[in-house]
């Protein structure tokens, strides 16, 4: 997912997505708002089916 898309989602969730913040940090903050643990790019496998799963696991 492109950074612009991440920023748009962050805005909807009320997450700070200012220039200079890392994509992974913004996504982790969004995950918390979504009710998930902030696990983006921290695990080899994922049991959840969150919005970020594809980007998260494709980076490995």
N, CA, C and O atoms as a DFTB+ gen file, in Angstrom:
240 C
 N C O
     1  1       0.857      -1.175       0.000
     2  2       0.000       0.000       0.000
     3  2       0.905       1.241       0.000
     4  3       1.905       1.309       0.715
     5  1       0.524       2.191      -0.808
     6  2       1.322       3.415      -0.905
     7  2       1.098       4.298       0.316
     8  3       0.066       4.223       0.985
     9  1       2.094       5.134       0.585
    10  2       2.064       5.993       1.772
    11  2       0.853       6.929       1.761
    12  3       0.270       7.183       2.816
    13  1       0.468       7.439       0.612
    14  2      -0.694       8.331       0.535
    15  2      -1.950       7.616       1.008
    16  3      -2.777       8.199       1.709
    17  1      -2.092       6.353       0.626
    18  2      -3.248       5.567       1.067
    19  2      -3.216       5.356       2.583
    20  3      -4.244       5.423       3.256
    21  1      -2.026       5.101       3.097
    22  2      -1.871       4.915       4.543
    23  2      -2.256       6.202       5.270
    24  3      -2.941       6.156       6.291
    25  1      -1.823       7.335       4.753
    26  2      -2.155       8.629       5.379
    27  2      -3.667       8.892       5.366
    28  3      -4.211       9.427       6.332
    29  1      -4.332       8.520       4.290
    30  2      -5.790       8.703       4.211
    31  2      -6.498       7.846       5.261
    32  3      -7.434       8.308       5.914
    33  1      -6.056       6.614       5.420
    34  2      -6.643       5.729       6.430
    35  2      -6.341       6.263       7.825
    36  3      -7.207       6.251       8.700
    37  1      -5.120       6.730       8.028
    38  2      -4.736       7.298       9.327
    39  2      -5.623       8.481       9.684
    40  3      -6.045       8.626      10.832
    41  1      -5.900       9.312       8.716
    42  2      -6.756      10.477       8.953
    43  2      -8.146      10.045       9.424
    44  3      -8.713      10.635      10.344
    45  1      -8.686       9.001       8.776
    46  2     -10.008       8.491       9.176
    47  2     -10.019       7.966      10.607
    48  3     -11.029       8.061      11.303
    49  1      -8.896       7.416      11.038
    50  2      -8.807       6.855      12.386
    51  2      -8.302       7.865      13.411
    52  3      -8.237       7.554      14.601
    53  1      -7.946       9.068      12.969
    54  2      -7.447      10.077      13.893
    55  2      -6.024       9.823      14.341
    56  3      -5.645      10.176      15.458
    57  1      -5.236       9.210      13.472
    58  2      -3.844       8.883      13.773
    59  2      -2.930       9.919      13.127
    60  3      -3.147      10.324      11.985
    61  1      -1.915      10.341      13.862
    62  2      -0.941      11.306      13.371
    63  2      -0.137      10.677      12.225
    64  3       0.541       9.669      12.421
    65  1      -0.215      11.268      11.047
    66  2       0.494      10.749       9.878
    67  2       1.343      11.835       9.230
    68  3       1.501      11.869       8.010
    69  1       1.878      12.711      10.049
    70  2       2.655      13.833       9.514
    71  2       3.891      13.345       8.765
    72  3       4.378      12.235       8.981
    73  1       4.370      14.188       7.899
    74  2       5.573      13.897       7.125
    75  2       6.716      13.643       8.104
    76  3       6.883      14.365       9.087
    77  1       7.489      12.615       7.820
    78  2       8.622      12.281       8.678
    79  2       8.384      11.050       9.539
    80  3       9.334      10.409       9.987
    81  1       7.107      10.715       9.772
    82  2       6.813       9.487      10.524
    83  2       6.977       8.291       9.606
    84  3       6.613       8.343       8.432
    85  1       7.522       7.226      10.141
    86  2       7.701       6.019       9.348
    87  2       6.360       5.344       9.080
    88  3       5.453       5.365       9.912
    89  1       6.261       4.750       7.905
    90  2       5.044       4.053       7.503
    91  2       4.667       2.990       8.531
    92  3       3.501       2.873       8.907
    93  1       5.647       2.222       8.981
    94  2       5.347       1.154       9.930
    95  2       4.815       1.700      11.248
    96  3       3.961       1.066      11.868
    97  1       5.289       2.844      11.688
    98  2       4.804       3.438      12.934
    99  2       3.359       3.921      12.795
   100  3       2.550       3.759      13.708
   101  1       3.052       4.510      11.653
   102  2       1.685       4.966      11.399
   103  2       0.746       3.768      11.355
   104  3      -0.331       3.788      11.952
   105  1       1.162       2.725      10.644
   106  2       0.326       1.528      10.533
   107  2       0.118       0.889      11.901
   108  3      -0.990       0.450      12.210
   109  1       1.145       0.830      12.712
   110  2       0.990       0.252      14.049
   111  2       0.007       1.051      14.893
   112  3      -0.774       0.472      15.648
   113  1       0.036       2.368      14.773
   114  2      -0.936       3.195      15.498
   115  2      -2.357       2.932      14.995
   116  3      -3.300       2.886      15.784
   117  1      -2.502       2.764      13.693
   118  2      -3.819       2.443      13.123
   119  2      -4.280       1.080      13.625
   120  3      -5.452       0.908      13.960
   121  1      -3.373       0.113      13.680
   122  2      -3.736      -1.219      14.163
   123  2      -4.328      -1.154      15.575
   124  3      -5.299      -1.846      15.881
   125  1      -3.746      -0.334      16.413
   126  2      -4.267      -0.186      17.777
   127  2      -5.693       0.352      17.729
   128  3      -6.573      -0.145      18.432
   129  1      -5.918       1.364      16.901
   130  2      -7.265       1.935      16.766
   131  2      -8.258       0.911      16.220
   132  3      -9.437       0.932      16.571
   133  1      -7.770       0.009      15.354
   134  2      -8.620      -1.029      14.770
   135  2      -8.942      -2.142      15.760
   136  3      -9.834      -2.957      15.526
   137  1      -8.210      -2.166      16.863
   138  2      -8.444      -3.206      17.857
   139  2      -7.485      -4.378      17.773
   140  3      -7.695      -5.402      18.422
   141  1      -6.438      -4.235      16.979
   142  2      -5.409      -5.267      16.840
   143  2      -4.167      -4.875      17.641
   144  3      -4.019      -3.726      18.057
   145  1      -3.292      -5.833      17.845
   146  2      -2.010      -5.499      18.460
   147  2      -1.155      -4.807      17.394
   148  3      -1.315      -5.076      16.203
   149  1      -0.255      -3.926      17.810
   150  2       0.593      -3.206      16.853
   151  2       1.745      -4.091      16.386
   152  3       2.887      -3.918      16.812
   153  1       1.434      -5.029      15.516
   154  2       2.399      -6.066      15.153
   155  2       2.980      -5.933      13.749
   156  3       3.719      -6.817      13.315
   157  1       2.675      -4.875      13.037
   158  2       3.105      -4.731      11.642
   159  2       4.601      -4.970      11.492
   160  3       5.418      -4.278      12.099
   161  1       4.947      -5.958      10.678
   162  2       6.331      -6.347      10.366
   163  2       7.140      -6.806      11.583
   164  3       8.357      -6.622      11.627
   165  1       6.475      -7.392      12.553
   166  2       7.193      -7.895      13.721
   167  2       7.126      -9.414      13.836
   168  3       7.779      -9.993      14.704
   169  1       6.345     -10.069      12.971
   170  2       6.162     -11.509      13.070
   171  2       6.371     -12.175      11.717
   172  3       6.199     -11.548      10.672
   173  1       6.744     -13.446      11.747
   174  2       6.927     -14.216      10.519
   175  2       5.592     -14.695       9.952
   176  3       5.433     -14.808       8.737
   177  1       4.641     -14.973      10.834
   178  2       3.321     -15.436      10.430
   179  2       2.270     -14.590      11.125
   180  3       2.536     -13.953      12.144
   181  1       1.074     -14.596      10.557
   182  2       0.012     -13.779      11.121
   183  2      -1.268     -14.584      11.245
   184  3      -1.680     -15.268      10.309
   185  1      -1.883     -14.495      12.395
   186  2      -3.153     -15.180      12.631
   187  2      -4.343     -14.277      12.338
   188  3      -5.452     -14.766      12.124
   189  1      -4.129     -12.981      12.327
   190  2      -5.208     -12.020      12.087
   191  2      -5.402     -11.791      10.595
   192  3      -4.520     -12.078       9.785
   193  1      -6.555     -11.278      10.254
   194  2      -6.851     -10.944       8.866
   195  2      -7.073      -9.435       8.770
   196  3      -8.119      -8.983       8.304
   197  1      -6.095      -8.673       9.208
   198  2      -6.239      -7.219       9.224
   199  2      -5.938      -6.619       7.851
   200  3      -5.461      -7.304       6.947
   201  1      -6.219      -5.364       7.723
   202  2      -6.035      -4.623       6.477
   203  2      -4.582      -4.639       5.996
   204  3      -4.335      -4.493       4.799
   205  1      -3.646      -4.810       6.879
   206  2      -2.225      -4.664       6.582
   207  2      -1.506      -5.984       6.310
   208  3      -0.314      -5.983       6.001
   209  1      -2.194      -7.078       6.418
   210  2      -1.572      -8.408       6.343
   211  2      -0.713      -8.588       5.090
   212  3       0.422      -9.052       5.190
   213  1      -1.223      -8.236       3.936
   214  2      -0.483      -8.429       2.691
   215  2       0.821      -7.642       2.689
   216  3       1.872      -8.204       2.379
   217  1       0.781      -6.361       3.024
   218  2       1.993      -5.537       3.073
   219  2       2.966      -6.046       4.121
   220  3       4.181      -6.049       3.919
   221  1       2.419      -6.468       5.225
   222  2       3.235      -6.915       6.353
   223  2       4.034      -8.160       5.989
   224  3       5.246      -8.196       6.199
   225  1       3.388      -9.159       5.459
   226  2       4.046     -10.424       5.183
   227  2       4.827     -10.407       3.870
   228  3       5.779     -11.172       3.714
   229  1       4.443      -9.554       2.933
   230  2       5.172      -9.449       1.663
   231  2       6.552      -8.841       1.841
   232  3       7.409      -8.997       0.972
   233  1       6.782      -8.160       2.938
   234  2       8.068      -7.506       3.169
   235  2       9.137      -8.478       3.623
   236  3      10.292      -8.082       3.781
   237  1       8.801      -9.704       3.833
   238  2       9.745     -10.707       4.353
   239  2      10.478     -11.398       3.247
   240  3      11.309     -12.269       3.506
